[in-house]
Amino acid sequence: MSRTADYLTALAEDAGVVAELEALTAYAALVGNAEYAVETFEDAYAGEWDSLEDFAHDQLMETDDEYRAAMESCRGWRPSLDMIAWECDYSHAASGHVFRSI
């Protein structure tokens, strides 16, 4: 384990944060501050998806009845999403982890 990983693990343990090290490391790299990453990780972490567009689609399927109805009635159709709007509120790391803007 690298010194950075050891440091993040120690910070997370001290703060009582249970996090996957790969996701926590990606978040720390995104925000640029290990202490802030540990403090805000649980609120920021949304999960792991292949792309931010896949995350947006899954979120809409879970929360938007009209979107879900349209998707279910038109099999194989996938609408174009305003990804700029999603990118304002979420970040997708190269490792596949998605984080909310805090």
C-alpha positions in Angstrom: 0.0 0.0 0.0 1.3 3.5 -0.8 1.9 6.2 1.7 -1.1 8.1 0.3 -3.3 5.0 0.7 -2.0 4.4 4.2 -2.7 8.0 5.1 -6.2 8.0 3.7 -6.9 4.7 5.5 -5.7 6.1 8.8 -7.8 9.3 8.4 -10.9 7.3 7.5 -10.4 4.9 10.5 -9.9 7.9 12.8 -13.1 9.5 11.5 -15.1 6.3 11.6 -15.7 6.4 7.8 -16.2 3.0 6.2 -15.2 3.4 2.6 -13.8 1.4 -0.3 -10.2 2.6 -0.5 -10.3 2.9 -4.3 -13.4 5.2 -4.2 -11.9 7.2 -1.3 -8.6 7.6 -3.2 -10.5 8.8 -6.3 -12.5 11.3 -4.3 -9.4 12.6 -2.6 -7.7 13.1 -6.0 -10.8 14.9 -7.3 -11.1 17.3 -4.4 -7.4 17.7 -3.8 -7.5 17.4 0.0 -7.4 14.2 1.9 -8.9 15.5 5.2 -11.8 17.1 3.3 -12.3 13.9 1.3 -12.6 11.8 4.4 -15.0 14.4 6.0 -17.3 14.6 3.0 -17.0 11.2 1.4 -20.1 9.6 2.7 -22.3 12.5 1.5 -20.5 12.7 -1.8 -20.2 9.1 -2.9 -23.0 8.0 -5.2 -21.7 4.6 -6.4 -20.0 3.1 -9.4 -21.2 3.3 -13.0 -19.5 2.9 -16.4 -20.3 6.5 -17.3 -22.0 9.6 -15.9 -24.7 9.1 -18.5 -25.4 5.6 -17.2 -25.7 7.1 -13.7 -28.0 9.8 -14.8 -30.2 7.3 -16.6 -30.4 5.1 -13.5 -31.3 8.0 -11.3 -34.0 9.1 -13.7 -35.4 5.6 -13.9 -35.6 5.5 -10.1 -37.0 9.0 -9.4 -38.9 10.2 -12.5 -42.2 8.4 -13.3 -42.6 10.1 -16.7 -39.1 9.2 -17.7 -39.5 5.6 -16.6 -42.9 5.3 -18.4 -41.4 6.6 -21.6 -38.5 4.2 -21.4 -40.7 1.2 -20.7 -43.1 2.0 -23.5 -40.4 2.6 -26.1 -38.0 -0.4 -25.7 -34.6 0.2 -27.1 -35.0 4.0 -27.1 -32.7 6.1 -24.9 -33.2 9.8 -24.8 -30.4 12.3 -25.1 -29.7 13.7 -21.6 -28.4 17.2 -20.8 -25.0 16.0 -19.5 -23.7 19.5 -18.9 -26.4 19.9 -16.2 -25.5 16.5 -14.7 -21.8 17.4 -14.7 -22.6 20.5 -12.7 -23.8 18.3 -9.8 -21.8 15.1 -10.2 -18.3 14.0 -11.2 -17.3 10.7 -12.7 -13.8 9.4 -11.9 -11.8 7.3 -14.4 -12.2 4.4 -12.0 -16.0 4.6 -12.5 -16.9 6.1 -9.2 -19.5 8.9 -9.1 -19.5 11.8 -6.6 -22.0 14.5 -5.8 -20.8 18.0 -5.6 -20.7 19.1 -2.0 
